[in-house]
Amino acid sequence: MSEPNREMLLTERTQMGLTGTLAPAWCEFIRFCTDLKHGEIERLSIQDGLPVLAEVTKNKVKFHSRPPRGAAT
């Protein structure tokens, strides 16, 4: 097996675990993103093909404009 293919296989095994399921670190990252709903991740640290740290630096808050009180709609 060539070296790049061997490295890719090792990375896949690390990310998927030996059982063929998604590694717990990736599951936790996906859960984190789901809970975040809106925002930005400025940095994501990856070690050995797995997420280890995400830095959330800014949340966006959208204010919908409303007509002033008493204004005709």
mmCIF file of the N, C-alpha and C atoms, coordinates in Angstrom:
data_MODEL
# 
_entry.id   MODEL 
# 
loop_
_atom_site.group_PDB 
_atom_site.id 
_atom_site.type_symbol 
_atom_site.label_atom_id 
_atom_site.label_alt_id 
_atom_site.label_comp_id 
_atom_site.label_asym_id 
_atom_site.label_entity_id 
_atom_site.label_seq_id 
_atom_site.pdbx_PDB_ins_code 
_atom_site.Cartn_x 
_atom_site.Cartn_y 
_atom_site.Cartn_z 
_atom_site.occupancy 
_atom_site.B_iso_or_equiv 
_atom_site.pdbx_formal_charge 
_atom_site.auth_seq_id 
_atom_site.auth_comp_id 
_atom_site.auth_asym_id 
_atom_site.auth_atom_id 
_atom_site.pdbx_PDB_model_num 
ATOM 1   N N  . MET A 1 1  ? 0.860   -1.178 0.000  1.00 0.00 ? 1  MET A N  1 
ATOM 2   C CA . MET A 1 1  ? 0.000   0.000  0.000  1.00 0.00 ? 1  MET A CA 1 
ATOM 3   C C  . MET A 1 1  ? 0.903   1.237  0.000  1.00 0.00 ? 1  MET A C  1 
ATOM 4   N N  . SER A 1 2  ? 0.586   2.210  -0.865 1.00 0.00 ? 2  SER A N  1 
ATOM 5   C CA . SER A 1 2  ? 1.416   3.409  -0.936 1.00 0.00 ? 2  SER A CA 1 
ATOM 6   C C  . SER A 1 2  ? 1.233   4.247  0.323  1.00 0.00 ? 2  SER A C  1 
ATOM 7   N N  . GLU A 1 3  ? 2.212   5.088  0.620  1.00 0.00 ? 3  GLU A N  1 
ATOM 8   C CA . GLU A 1 3  ? 2.198   5.892  1.851  1.00 0.00 ? 3  GLU A CA 1 
ATOM 9   C C  . GLU A 1 3  ? 0.989   6.836  1.945  1.00 0.00 ? 3  GLU A C  1 
ATOM 10  N N  . PRO A 1 4  ? 0.616   7.592  0.884  1.00 0.00 ? 4  PRO A N  1 
ATOM 11  C CA . PRO A 1 4  ? -0.571  8.456  1.003  1.00 0.00 ? 4  PRO A CA 1 
ATOM 12  C C  . PRO A 1 4  ? -1.847  7.659  1.284  1.00 0.00 ? 4  PRO A C  1 
ATOM 13  N N  . ASN A 1 5  ? -2.009  6.482  0.650  1.00 0.00 ? 5  ASN A N  1 
ATOM 14  C CA . ASN A 1 5  ? -3.188  5.663  0.903  1.00 0.00 ? 5  ASN A CA 1 
ATOM 15  C C  . ASN A 1 5  ? -3.196  5.132  2.332  1.00 0.00 ? 5  ASN A C  1 
ATOM 16  N N  . ARG A 1 6  ? -2.041  4.765  2.814  1.00 0.00 ? 6  ARG A N  1 
ATOM 17  C CA . ARG A 1 6  ? -1.932  4.256  4.189  1.00 0.00 ? 6  ARG A CA 1 
ATOM 18  C C  . ARG A 1 6  ? -2.300  5.360  5.176  1.00 0.00 ? 6  ARG A C  1 
ATOM 19  N N  . GLU A 1 7  ? -1.813  6.570  4.940  1.00 0.00 ? 7  GLU A N  1 
ATOM 20  C CA . GLU A 1 7  ? -2.104  7.699  5.820  1.00 0.00 ? 7  GLU A CA 1 
ATOM 21  C C  . GLU A 1 7  ? -3.604  8.018  5.805  1.00 0.00 ? 7  GLU A C  1 
ATOM 22  N N  . MET A 1 8  ? -4.222  7.978  4.613  1.00 0.00 ? 8  MET A N  1 
ATOM 23  C CA . MET A 1 8  ? -5.652  8.254  4.498  1.00 0.00 ? 8  MET A CA 1 
ATOM 24  C C  . MET A 1 8  ? -6.450  7.180  5.245  1.00 0.00 ? 8  MET A C  1 
ATOM 25  N N  . LEU A 1 9  ? -6.051  5.937  5.142  1.00 0.00 ? 9  LEU A N  1 
ATOM 26  C CA . LEU A 1 9  ? -6.730  4.848  5.829  1.00 0.00 ? 9  LEU A CA 1 
ATOM 27  C C  . LEU A 1 9  ? -6.632  5.023  7.340  1.00 0.00 ? 9  LEU A C  1 
ATOM 28  N N  . LEU A 1 10 ? -5.455  5.400  7.830  1.00 0.00 ? 10 LEU A N  1 
ATOM 29  C CA . LEU A 1 10 ? -5.284  5.631  9.263  1.00 0.00 ? 10 LEU A CA 1 
ATOM 30  C C  . LEU A 1 10 ? -6.160  6.789  9.734  1.00 0.00 ? 10 LEU A C  1 
ATOM 31  N N  . THR A 1 11 ? -6.233  7.860  8.933  1.00 0.00 ? 11 THR A N  1 
ATOM 32  C CA . THR A 1 11 ? -7.072  9.000  9.280  1.00 0.00 ? 11 THR A CA 1 
ATOM 33  C C  . THR A 1 11 ? -8.534  8.580  9.333  1.00 0.00 ? 11 THR A C  1 
ATOM 34  N N  . GLU A 1 12 ? -8.979  7.801  8.346  1.00 0.00 ? 12 GLU A N  1 
ATOM 35  C CA . GLU A 1 12 ? -10.366 7.328  8.338  1.00 0.00 ? 12 GLU A CA 1 
ATOM 36  C C  . GLU A 1 12 ? -10.656 6.474  9.558  1.00 0.00 ? 12 GLU A C  1 
ATOM 37  N N  . ARG A 1 13 ? -9.725  5.624  9.939  1.00 0.00 ? 13 ARG A N  1 
ATOM 38  C CA . ARG A 1 13 ? -9.924  4.777  11.127 1.00 0.00 ? 13 ARG A CA 1 
ATOM 39  C C  . ARG A 1 13 ? -9.992  5.631  12.381 1.00 0.00 ? 13 ARG A C  1 
ATOM 40  N N  . THR A 1 14 ? -9.190  6.684  12.445 1.00 0.00 ? 14 THR A N  1 
ATOM 41  C CA . THR A 1 14 ? -9.219  7.566  13.603 1.00 0.00 ? 14 THR A CA 1 
ATOM 42  C C  . THR A 1 14 ? -10.557 8.283  13.688 1.00 0.00 ? 14 THR A C  1 
ATOM 43  N N  . GLN A 1 15 ? -11.037 8.805  12.572 1.00 0.00 ? 15 GLN A N  1 
ATOM 44  C CA . GLN A 1 15 ? -12.286 9.555  12.563 1.00 0.00 ? 15 GLN A CA 1 
ATOM 45  C C  . GLN A 1 15 ? -13.491 8.655  12.774 1.00 0.00 ? 15 GLN A C  1 
ATOM 46  N N  . MET A 1 16 ? -13.464 7.467  12.223 1.00 0.00 ? 16 MET A N  1 
ATOM 47  C CA . MET A 1 16 ? -14.618 6.587  12.293 1.00 0.00 ? 16 MET A CA 1 
ATOM 48  C C  . MET A 1 16 ? -14.529 5.590  13.447 1.00 0.00 ? 16 MET A C  1 
ATOM 49  N N  . GLY A 1 17 ? -13.397 5.511  14.095 1.00 0.00 ? 17 GLY A N  1 
ATOM 50  C CA . GLY A 1 17 ? -13.236 4.514  15.141 1.00 0.00 ? 17 GLY A CA 1 
ATOM 51  C C  . GLY A 1 17 ? -13.095 3.135  14.507 1.00 0.00 ? 17 GLY A C  1 
ATOM 52  N N  . LEU A 1 18 ? -12.769 2.163  15.297 1.00 0.00 ? 18 LEU A N  1 
ATOM 53  C CA . LEU A 1 18 ? -12.561 0.823  14.758 1.00 0.00 ? 18 LEU A CA 1 
ATOM 54  C C  . LEU A 1 18 ? -13.877 0.130  14.451 1.00 0.00 ? 18 LEU A C  1 
ATOM 55  N N  . THR A 1 19 ? -14.988 0.628  14.991 1.00 0.00 ? 19 THR A N  1 
ATOM 56  C CA . THR A 1 19 ? -16.278 -0.020 14.785 1.00 0.00 ? 19 THR A CA 1 
ATOM 57  C C  . THR A 1 19 ? -16.979 0.466  13.525 1.00 0.00 ? 19 THR A C  1 
ATOM 58  N N  . GLY A 1 20 ? -16.448 1.497  12.861 1.00 0.00 ? 20 GLY A N  1 
ATOM 59  C CA . GLY A 1 20 ? -17.083 2.013  11.666 1.00 0.00 ? 20 GLY A CA 1 
ATOM 60  C C  . GLY A 1 20 ? -18.115 3.090  11.957 1.00 0.00 ? 20 GLY A C  1 
ATOM 61  N N  . THR A 1 21 ? -18.227 3.509  13.201 1.00 0.00 ? 21 THR A N  1 
ATOM 62  C CA . THR A 1 21 ? -19.150 4.591  13.555 1.00 0.00 ? 21 THR A CA 1 
ATOM 63  C C  . THR A 1 21 ? -18.366 5.880  13.719 1.00 0.00 ? 21 THR A C  1 
ATOM 64  N N  . LEU A 1 22 ? -19.067 6.994  13.703 1.00 0.00 ? 22 LEU A N  1 
ATOM 65  C CA . LEU A 1 22 ? -18.427 8.294  13.846 1.00 0.00 ? 22 LEU A CA 1 
ATOM 66  C C  . LEU A 1 22 ? -17.791 8.409  15.228 1.00 0.00 ? 22 LEU A C  1 
ATOM 67  N N  . ALA A 1 23 ? -16.567 8.914  15.279 1.00 0.00 ? 23 ALA A N  1 
ATOM 68  C CA . ALA A 1 23 ? -15.842 9.044  16.545 1.00 0.00 ? 23 ALA A CA 1 
ATOM 69  C C  . ALA A 1 23 ? -16.609 9.942  17.513 1.00 0.00 ? 23 ALA A C  1 
ATOM 70  N N  . PRO A 1 24 ? -16.541 9.665  18.805 1.00 0.00 ? 24 PRO A N  1 
ATOM 71  C CA . PRO A 1 24 ? -17.260 10.461 19.801 1.00 0.00 ? 24 PRO A CA 1 
ATOM 72  C C  . PRO A 1 24 ? -16.946 11.957 19.727 1.00 0.00 ? 24 PRO A C  1 
ATOM 73  N N  . ALA A 1 25 ? -15.709 12.325 19.407 1.00 0.00 ? 25 ALA A N  1 
ATOM 74  C CA . ALA A 1 25 ? -15.358 13.750 19.316 1.00 0.00 ? 25 ALA A CA 1 
ATOM 75  C C  . ALA A 1 25 ? -16.143 14.436 18.204 1.00 0.00 ? 25 ALA A C  1 
ATOM 76  N N  . TRP A 1 26 ? -16.320 13.748 17.060 1.00 0.00 ? 26 TRP A N  1 
ATOM 77  C CA . TRP A 1 26 ? -17.114 14.324 15.972 1.00 0.00 ? 26 TRP A CA 1 
ATOM 78  C C  . TRP A 1 26 ? -18.583 14.406 16.364 1.00 0.00 ? 26 TRP A C  1 
ATOM 79  N N  . CYS A 1 27 ? -19.089 13.394 17.048 1.00 0.00 ? 27 CYS A N  1 
ATOM 80  C CA . CYS A 1 27 ? -20.485 13.430 17.517 1.00 0.00 ? 27 CYS A CA 1 
ATOM 81  C C  . CYS A 1 27 ? -20.704 14.608 18.454 1.00 0.00 ? 27 CYS A C  1 
ATOM 82  N N  . GLU A 1 28 ? -19.765 14.847 19.351 1.00 0.00 ? 28 GLU A N  1 
ATOM 83  C CA . GLU A 1 28 ? -19.871 15.969 20.287 1.00 0.00 ? 28 GLU A CA 1 
ATOM 84  C C  . GLU A 1 28 ? -19.800 17.302 19.546 1.00 0.00 ? 28 GLU A C  1 
ATOM 85  N N  . PHE A 1 29 ? -18.942 17.401 18.525 1.00 0.00 ? 29 PHE A N  1 
ATOM 86  C CA . PHE A 1 29 ? -18.847 18.633 17.742 1.00 0.00 ? 29 PHE A CA 1 
ATOM 87  C C  . PHE A 1 29 ? -20.160 18.905 16.997 1.00 0.00 ? 29 PHE A C  1 
ATOM 88  N N  . ILE A 1 30 ? -20.743 17.873 16.428 1.00 0.00 ? 30 ILE A N  1 
ATOM 89  C CA . ILE A 1 30 ? -22.020 18.030 15.722 1.00 0.00 ? 30 ILE A CA 1 
ATOM 90  C C  . ILE A 1 30 ? -23.102 18.457 16.705 1.00 0.00 ? 30 ILE A C  1 
ATOM 91  N N  . ARG A 1 31 ? -23.118 17.851 17.892 1.00 0.00 ? 31 ARG A N  1 
ATOM 92  C CA . ARG A 1 31 ? -24.077 18.240 18.924 1.00 0.00 ? 31 ARG A CA 1 
ATOM 93  C C  . ARG A 1 31 ? -23.877 19.707 19.315 1.00 0.00 ? 31 ARG A C  1 
ATOM 94  N N  . PHE A 1 32 ? -22.625 20.116 19.458 1.00 0.00 ? 32 PHE A N  1 
ATOM 95  C CA . PHE A 1 32 ? -22.300 21.511 19.790 1.00 0.00 ? 32 PHE A CA 1 
ATOM 96  C C  . PHE A 1 32 ? -22.849 22.456 18.721 1.00 0.00 ? 32 PHE A C  1 
ATOM 97  N N  . CYS A 1 33 ? -22.635 22.130 17.454 1.00 0.00 ? 33 CYS A N  1 
ATOM 98  C CA . CYS A 1 33 ? -23.127 22.971 16.359 1.00 0.00 ? 33 CYS A CA 1 
ATOM 99  C C  . CYS A 1 33 ? -24.646 23.029 16.355 1.00 0.00 ? 33 CYS A C  1 
ATOM 100 N N  . THR A 1 34 ? -25.287 21.926 16.643 1.00 0.00 ? 34 THR A N  1 
ATOM 101 C CA . THR A 1 34 ? -26.745 21.891 16.698 1.00 0.00 ? 34 THR A CA 1 
ATOM 102 C C  . THR A 1 34 ? -27.263 22.782 17.818 1.00 0.00 ? 34 THR A C  1 
ATOM 103 N N  . ASP A 1 35 ? -26.635 22.716 18.974 1.00 0.00 ? 35 ASP A N  1 
ATOM 104 C CA . ASP A 1 35 ? -27.040 23.542 20.121 1.00 0.00 ? 35 ASP A CA 1 
ATOM 105 C C  . ASP A 1 35 ? -26.749 25.020 19.887 1.00 0.00 ? 35 ASP A C  1 
ATOM 106 N N  . LEU A 1 36 ? -25.706 25.326 19.141 1.00 0.00 ? 36 LEU A N  1 
ATOM 107 C CA . LEU A 1 36 ? -25.309 26.714 18.882 1.00 0.00 ? 36 LEU A CA 1 
ATOM 108 C C  . LEU A 1 36 ? -26.395 27.455 18.093 1.00 0.00 ? 36 LEU A C  1 
ATOM 109 N N  . LYS A 1 37 ? -27.047 26.776 17.197 1.00 0.00 ? 37 LYS A N  1 
ATOM 110 C CA . LYS A 1 37 ? -28.098 27.317 16.335 1.00 0.00 ? 37 LYS A CA 1 
ATOM 111 C C  . LYS A 1 37 ? -27.593 28.435 15.425 1.00 0.00 ? 37 LYS A C  1 
ATOM 112 N N  . HIS A 1 38 ? -27.157 29.554 15.969 1.00 0.00 ? 38 HIS A N  1 
ATOM 113 C CA . HIS A 1 38 ? -26.630 30.672 15.186 1.00 0.00 ? 38 HIS A CA 1 
ATOM 114 C C  . HIS A 1 38 ? -25.332 31.114 15.838 1.00 0.00 ? 38 HIS A C  1 
ATOM 115 N N  . GLY A 1 39 ? -24.389 31.528 15.036 1.00 0.00 ? 39 GLY A N  1 
ATOM 116 C CA . GLY A 1 39 ? -23.122 32.019 15.560 1.00 0.00 ? 39 GLY A CA 1 
ATOM 117 C C  . GLY A 1 39 ? -21.993 31.680 14.613 1.00 0.00 ? 39 GLY A C  1 
ATOM 118 N N  . GLU A 1 40 ? -20.805 31.951 15.061 1.00 0.00 ? 40 GLU A N  1 
ATOM 119 C CA . GLU A 1 40 ? -19.622 31.680 14.247 1.00 0.00 ? 40 GLU A CA 1 
ATOM 120 C C  . GLU A 1 40 ? -18.577 30.977 15.085 1.00 0.00 ? 40 GLU A C  1 
ATOM 121 N N  . ILE A 1 41 ? -17.925 30.031 14.481 1.00 0.00 ? 41 ILE A N  1 
ATOM 122 C CA . ILE A 1 41 ? -16.778 29.391 15.109 1.00 0.00 ? 41 ILE A CA 1 
ATOM 123 C C  . ILE A 1 41 ? -15.561 29.979 14.431 1.00 0.00 ? 41 ILE A C  1 
ATOM 124 N N  . GLU A 1 42 ? -14.817 30.751 15.179 1.00 0.00 ? 42 GLU A N  1 
ATOM 125 C CA . GLU A 1 42 ? -13.650 31.440 14.623 1.00 0.00 ? 42 GLU A CA 1 
ATOM 126 C C  . GLU A 1 42 ? -12.518 30.461 14.351 1.00 0.00 ? 42 GLU A C  1 
ATOM 127 N N  . ARG A 1 43 ? -12.299 29.540 15.289 1.00 0.00 ? 43 ARG A N  1 
ATOM 128 C CA . ARG A 1 43 ? -11.212 28.575 15.153 1.00 0.00 ? 43 ARG A CA 1 
ATOM 129 C C  . ARG A 1 43 ? -11.681 27.192 15.557 1.00 0.00 ? 43 ARG A C  1 
ATOM 130 N N  . LEU A 1 44 ? -11.224 26.217 14.829 1.00 0.00 ? 44 LEU A N  1 
ATOM 131 C CA . LEU A 1 44 ? -11.490 24.827 15.173 1.00 0.00 ? 44 LEU A CA 1 
ATOM 132 C C  . LEU A 1 44 ? -10.155 24.106 15.181 1.00 0.00 ? 44 LEU A C  1 
ATOM 133 N N  . SER A 1 45 ? -9.776  23.599 16.339 1.00 0.00 ? 45 SER A N  1 
ATOM 134 C CA . SER A 1 45 ? -8.507  22.874 16.454 1.00 0.00 ? 45 SER A CA 1 
ATOM 135 C C  . SER A 1 45 ? -8.752  21.393 16.214 1.00 0.00 ? 45 SER A C  1 
ATOM 136 N N  . ILE A 1 46 ? -7.932  20.830 15.335 1.00 0.00 ? 46 ILE A N  1 
ATOM 137 C CA . ILE A 1 46 ? -8.024  19.413 14.981 1.00 0.00 ? 46 ILE A CA 1 
ATOM 138 C C  . ILE A 1 46 ? -6.710  18.748 15.372 1.00 0.00 ? 46 ILE A C  1 
ATOM 139 N N  . GLN A 1 47 ? -6.789  17.614 16.035 1.00 0.00 ? 47 GLN A N  1 
ATOM 140 C CA . GLN A 1 47 ? -5.598  16.820 16.351 1.00 0.00 ? 47 GLN A CA 1 
ATOM 141 C C  . GLN A 1 47 ? -5.882  15.378 15.970 1.00 0.00 ? 47 GLN A C  1 
ATOM 142 N N  . ASP A 1 48 ? -4.979  14.785 15.248 1.00 0.00 ? 48 ASP A N  1 
ATOM 143 C CA . ASP A 1 48 ? -5.118  13.396 14.796 1.00 0.00 ? 48 ASP A CA 1 
ATOM 144 C C  . ASP A 1 48 ? -6.443  13.166 14.064 1.00 0.00 ? 48 ASP A C  1 
ATOM 145 N N  . GLY A 1 49 ? -6.890  14.182 13.312 1.00 0.00 ? 49 GLY A N  1 
ATOM 146 C CA . GLY A 1 49 ? -8.108  14.044 12.529 1.00 0.00 ? 49 GLY A CA 1 
ATOM 147 C C  . GLY A 1 49 ? -9.399  14.204 13.319 1.00 0.00 ? 49 GLY A C  1 
ATOM 148 N N  . LEU A 1 50 ? -9.283  14.635 14.572 1.00 0.00 ? 50 LEU A N  1 
ATOM 149 C CA . LEU A 1 50 ? -10.467 14.793 15.419 1.00 0.00 ? 50 LEU A CA 1 
ATOM 150 C C  . LEU A 1 50 ? -10.554 16.206 15.969 1.00 0.00 ? 50 LEU A C  1 
ATOM 151 N N  . PRO A 1 51 ? -11.768 16.758 16.111 1.00 0.00 ? 51 PRO A N  1 
ATOM 152 C CA . PRO A 1 51 ? -11.899 18.090 16.692 1.00 0.00 ? 51 PRO A CA 1 
ATOM 153 C C  . PRO A 1 51 ? -11.595 18.040 18.189 1.00 0.00 ? 51 PRO A C  1 
ATOM 154 N N  . VAL A 1 52 ? -10.819 19.019 18.666 1.00 0.00 ? 52 VAL A N  1 
ATOM 155 C CA . VAL A 1 52 ? -10.487 19.047 20.089 1.00 0.00 ? 52 VAL A CA 1 
ATOM 156 C C  . VAL A 1 52 ? -10.905 20.360 20.750 1.00 0.00 ? 52 VAL A C  1 
ATOM 157 N N  . LEU A 1 53 ? -11.053 21.438 19.963 1.00 0.00 ? 53 LEU A N  1 
ATOM 158 C CA . LEU A 1 53 ? -11.392 22.721 20.561 1.00 0.00 ? 53 LEU A CA 1 
ATOM 159 C C  . LEU A 1 53 ? -12.034 23.617 19.513 1.00 0.00 ? 53 LEU A C  1 
ATOM 160 N N  . ALA A 1 54 ? -13.167 24.220 19.861 1.00 0.00 ? 54 ALA A N  1 
ATOM 161 C CA . ALA A 1 54 ? -13.818 25.188 18.990 1.00 0.00 ? 54 ALA A CA 1 
ATOM 162 C C  . ALA A 1 54 ? -13.945 26.486 19.769 1.00 0.00 ? 54 ALA A C  1 
ATOM 163 N N  . GLU A 1 55 ? -13.573 27.588 19.128 1.00 0.00 ? 55 GLU A N  1 
ATOM 164 C CA . GLU A 1 55 ? -13.656 28.889 19.776 1.00 0.00 ? 55 GLU A CA 1 
ATOM 165 C C  . GLU A 1 55 ? -14.782 29.684 19.127 1.00 0.00 ? 55 GLU A C  1 
ATOM 166 N N  . VAL A 1 56 ? -15.823 29.932 19.903 1.00 0.00 ? 56 VAL A N  1 
ATOM 167 C CA . VAL A 1 56 ? -16.946 30.731 19.421 1.00 0.00 ? 56 VAL A CA 1 
ATOM 168 C C  . VAL A 1 56 ? -16.653 32.165 19.829 1.00 0.00 ? 56 VAL A C  1 
ATOM 169 N N  . THR A 1 57 ? -16.537 33.035 18.830 1.00 0.00 ? 57 THR A N  1 
ATOM 170 C CA . THR A 1 57 ? -16.129 34.405 19.134 1.00 0.00 ? 57 THR A CA 1 
ATOM 171 C C  . THR A 1 57 ? -17.239 35.414 18.992 1.00 0.00 ? 57 THR A C  1 
ATOM 172 N N  . LYS A 1 58 ? -18.311 35.062 18.275 1.00 0.00 ? 58 LYS A N  1 
ATOM 173 C CA . LYS A 1 58 ? -19.336 36.058 18.025 1.00 0.00 ? 58 LYS A CA 1 
ATOM 174 C C  . LYS A 1 58 ? -20.663 35.367 17.761 1.00 0.00 ? 58 LYS A C  1 
ATOM 175 N N  . ASN A 1 59 ? -21.698 35.882 18.374 1.00 0.00 ? 59 ASN A N  1 
ATOM 176 C CA . ASN A 1 59 ? -23.050 35.440 18.058 1.00 0.00 ? 59 ASN A CA 1 
ATOM 177 C C  . ASN A 1 59 ? -23.738 36.552 17.307 1.00 0.00 ? 59 ASN A C  1 
ATOM 178 N N  . LYS A 1 60 ? -24.505 36.209 16.321 1.00 0.00 ? 60 LYS A N  1 
ATOM 179 C CA . LYS A 1 60 ? -25.249 37.202 15.557 1.00 0.00 ? 60 LYS A CA 1 
ATOM 180 C C  . LYS A 1 60 ? -26.657 37.288 16.128 1.00 0.00 ? 60 LYS A C  1 
ATOM 181 N N  . VAL A 1 61 ? -27.108 38.489 16.318 1.00 0.00 ? 61 VAL A N  1 
ATOM 182 C CA . VAL A 1 61 ? -28.465 38.725 16.775 1.00 0.00 ? 61 VAL A CA 1 
ATOM 183 C C  . VAL A 1 61 ? -29.134 39.594 15.738 1.00 0.00 ? 61 VAL A C  1 
ATOM 184 N N  . LYS A 1 62 ? -30.222 39.111 15.174 1.00 0.00 ? 62 LYS A N  1 
ATOM 185 C CA . LYS A 1 62 ? -30.920 39.843 14.126 1.00 0.00 ? 62 LYS A CA 1 
ATOM 186 C C  . LYS A 1 62 ? -32.171 40.471 14.733 1.00 0.00 ? 62 LYS A C  1 
ATOM 187 N N  . PHE A 1 63 ? -32.303 41.768 14.581 1.00 0.00 ? 63 PHE A N  1 
ATOM 188 C CA . PHE A 1 63 ? -33.473 42.476 15.053 1.00 0.00 ? 63 PHE A CA 1 
ATOM 189 C C  . PHE A 1 63 ? -34.330 42.807 13.847 1.00 0.00 ? 63 PHE A C  1 
ATOM 190 N N  . HIS A 1 64 ? -35.530 42.294 13.850 1.00 0.00 ? 64 HIS A N  1 
ATOM 191 C CA . HIS A 1 64 ? -36.445 42.562 12.748 1.00 0.00 ? 64 HIS A CA 1 
ATOM 192 C C  . HIS A 1 64 ? -37.075 43.924 12.975 1.00 0.00 ? 64 HIS A C  1 
ATOM 193 N N  . SER A 1 65 ? -37.136 44.711 11.921 1.00 0.00 ? 65 SER A N  1 
ATOM 194 C CA . SER A 1 65 ? -37.706 46.053 12.071 1.00 0.00 ? 65 SER A CA 1 
ATOM 195 C C  . SER A 1 65 ? -39.216 45.960 12.207 1.00 0.00 ? 65 SER A C  1 
ATOM 196 N N  . ARG A 1 66 ? -39.740 46.762 13.072 1.00 0.00 ? 66 ARG A N  1 
ATOM 197 C CA . ARG A 1 66 ? -41.190 46.850 13.267 1.00 0.00 ? 66 ARG A CA 1 
ATOM 198 C C  . ARG A 1 66 ? -41.619 48.285 13.000 1.00 0.00 ? 66 ARG A C  1 
ATOM 199 N N  . PRO A 1 67 ? -42.830 48.493 12.535 1.00 0.00 ? 67 PRO A N  1 
ATOM 200 C CA . PRO A 1 67 ? -43.295 49.856 12.364 1.00 0.00 ? 67 PRO A CA 1 
ATOM 201 C C  . PRO A 1 67 ? -43.444 50.531 13.727 1.00 0.00 ? 67 PRO A C  1 
ATOM 202 N N  . PRO A 1 68 ? -43.181 51.838 13.813 1.00 0.00 ? 68 PRO A N  1 
ATOM 203 C CA . PRO A 1 68 ? -43.324 52.543 15.086 1.00 0.00 ? 68 PRO A CA 1 
ATOM 204 C C  . PRO A 1 68 ? -44.761 52.449 15.602 1.00 0.00 ? 68 PRO A C  1 
ATOM 205 N N  . ARG A 1 69 ? -44.922 52.548 16.910 1.00 0.00 ? 69 ARG A N  1 
ATOM 206 C CA . ARG A 1 69 ? -46.264 52.507 17.504 1.00 0.00 ? 69 ARG A CA 1 
ATOM 207 C C  . ARG A 1 69 ? -47.107 53.657 16.956 1.00 0.00 ? 69 ARG A C  1 
ATOM 208 N N  . GLY A 1 70 ? -48.334 53.349 16.668 1.00 0.00 ? 70 GLY A N  1 
ATOM 209 C CA . GLY A 1 70 ? -49.253 54.364 16.168 1.00 0.00 ? 70 GLY A CA 1 
ATOM 210 C C  . GLY A 1 70 ? -49.156 54.586 14.676 1.00 0.00 ? 70 GLY A C  1 
ATOM 211 N N  . ALA A 1 71 ? -48.154 53.996 14.016 1.00 0.00 ? 71 ALA A N  1 
ATOM 212 C CA . ALA A 1 71 ? -48.012 54.184 12.563 1.00 0.00 ? 71 ALA A CA 1 
ATOM 213 C C  . ALA A 1 71 ? -49.021 53.298 11.854 1.00 0.00 ? 71 ALA A C  1 
ATOM 214 N N  . ALA A 1 72 ? -49.525 53.790 10.744 1.00 0.00 ? 72 ALA A N  1 
ATOM 215 C CA . ALA A 1 72 ? -50.475 52.992 9.955  1.00 0.00 ? 72 ALA A CA 1 
ATOM 216 C C  . ALA A 1 72 ? -49.746 51.807 9.334  1.00 0.00 ? 72 ALA A C  1 
ATOM 217 N N  . THR A 1 73 ? -50.384 50.659 9.349  1.00 0.00 ? 73 THR A N  1 
ATOM 218 C CA . THR A 1 73 ? -49.751 49.467 8.766  1.00 0.00 ? 73 THR A CA 1 
ATOM 219 C C  . THR A 1 73 ? -50.370 49.083 7.463  1.00 0.00 ? 73 THR A C  1 
# 
